[in-house]
């Protein structure tokens, strides 16, 4: 599961980092992080997909969001017993007798 998360998060973080740095032209002397490469990349993808270049980043963001939901659903499915035990223990520790104790009741007239 650790490698699954690494292979999911690694490219996602790399893509987000590249997009943010190149969008704001924070290149640190690296050509791949320039705004020219950013615009050229989306122009090439736009021509290949037949879409305007400005429509591609929201599509990629939605794809990352859907992929993230799938990854977290898989993690939840694999750890459902632990999550259910945690949930039951959390709700079992708070009883109605604890909520209505003498210390918690108001002494206002």
N, C-alpha and C positions, 0 to 999 in steps of 0.2 A: 504494500500500500504506500510505503514511503516513496518508492521509485515512481509509482503512478502519479503521486502528487508532484514530484520533482519534474517529471516529464510533461506535466500539465502546466505547472507554474513557471517553469523556466522560459519557455517560448512566450508565454503571456506577458511576463515581466519584461522580457527583452523587447517585444513588440511595443508595449506601452512606453517603455523608456526611450526607444528610438523615435517613436511618434512624437512624444512630448519635447525631446531635445531638438529634433529637426524642425518641428513646427515653430518653436521659438528661436531657432537658429543659434542654439547654444552648442557650437561645434567643437570647441576646445582644440581646433586645428585638425580635426578629423573630417575628411571629405564626406563620409557617409552620414554625418550629422548636420550637413548644411541644408538650408531651405531649398536650394536648387535640386538636390537629390530627392528631397521630400516631394516637391512638386512634380519632378520627372517620374518618380515611382508611381504616384497616383494617376498621372497622365497615361503611363503605359498600361496600368491595370484598368483604367477607364476605357481605353481603346480596345483592350482585349475582351472586356466584359460588355462593351457597348453602352456604358453608363457615363454620365458626367463625373469627372474626378471628385467633385465635392460631395457626391452621394456615397462614396465608398467608405469613408471613416465611420459614419453611423451604422452602416451594414456590418462592418467588422466589430464594432462595439456590441451590437446585438448578438452577433455570433459568439463572442467571448462570454457574454452574459448567459446565453443558453448553455454553452459548454460548461460554465461554472456551476449552473444549477444541476446539470447532469452529474458532474463530478461530486458535488456535495450530496446529491441523492444517493449515489453509489456508496459514499462514505457512511451516510446515515443508515442505509440498508445493511451494510456490513456490521455496523455497531449498534443495531437496533436493540439488542438485549441489554447492553450496557446503558443505553439511553433510557430504556423503559425502567430498568432498576433504579437509575438515578432519579427519574421522575416519581416513581412510587415512594422512594425514600424521602424525597423532598416534601411530598404531600403527607406522608405518614407522620413526619416530625411535628407538624402543626395540627393540633387537635382542637376541637371546639371548646374543651375545658380550659385550655391555655388562653383562649381568647376572652373568656368571660370570667377571669379570676378577679378577686377583690381588688387587687392592685391596679387593674386596668379600668375599673369602673369609676365613673365620676362621683365625687362627693359634693357636688354643687347642690344648693338648696332647691 
